[in-house]
Amino acid sequence: MERYEEPKWIFGLQVASVAMMWVFVLSISAWILHLLRLSHRLHDVPSASVGISIVAIPVFLMGAAVLTYVFVGLRRGREAPVEMSIEPEEG
């Protein structure tokens, strides 16, 4: 069974997309935390901003973590192909 070698630039684009996703998620999380501090400083009612941040930050982090896990799992599966064969049972 011959192995398919993908070009290094494709791997580079895949890693860049995962890295950009994490930058996006961490930037949004920092922005939401900034809005929380700003609402506290301005003596605003924090109920809506706290409610949104309690939901949004974990959802973004979980989504990024799941996509990273899938990316790493697919890469790991590609590096070590497993041959599957169906052989009749003896008996």
N, C-alpha and C positions, 0 to 999 in steps of 0.2 A: 504494500500500500504506500503510495507516494504522498508526501506531505506538501501542502500548499503553503508557500512562503509569501506572505503579503508584504507589499512595499512598506518601508519604514515611515514614509510620509503619511500613510493611512493610520498607522498606529499613533503617530504624532498628532494628527487631527482628532483622533478619539480621546487621547489624553487631554488635549487642549479643550475639548468640549466638556469633559468631566470637570476640569479645573475651572472653566468659565462658569459652570453651573454652581460650583461651590462659592466662587466669588460673588455671584448673583445672590445666592441664599444668605451668605454672611452679610452682604451689604444691606439686604432688606431687613435682616434681623437687627443690625446696628441702627438702621433708620427708625425702626419701630421703637427700639429702646430710647433713642434720642427723642422721639415724640412723647414717650412716657415721661422722661425727665422734664421736657418742656411743659407738658400739661401740669406737672407737679409744681414747677416754678411759677407758672401763671395762675396757680390756684384754680385750675379748671376741674370740673367733675371728672375723675379718672375712670368712671365705670365703663364707658364705651371703649376707651383706649386700652384699659387693662383687659377687658373681655376679648378684644380683637387680638391683643398680643399673646394672651394665654392660648388662643387657638392657632394663630397664624405662625408663630415662631416654631412650635413643635411640628406643625404640618410641613412647613418648608424644610426643616432639618430632616424629618423622617423621609420625605420624598427624595432629597438629595442622597441620603444614606442608602435607600433602597436602590436607586439608580446606580450608585457607585458599587454596591454589592453585586448587582446584576452584571455590570461591566467587568468587574474583577472575575466573577464566576465564568463569564463567557470567555474571557482571555485565558483563564486557567484550563477550561475545557478544550480550548483550541490547541494549547501547547502539548497536551498529552492525549492524542486520539485513542479511543478504545475501539478495538475491533469486536463487533458482535456477530456471533454465528449461532445459528440454531442447529444443534446436533440432536439426533434422535436418542432417546433414553434407552439404555440397554436393560433388558429385564424380561 
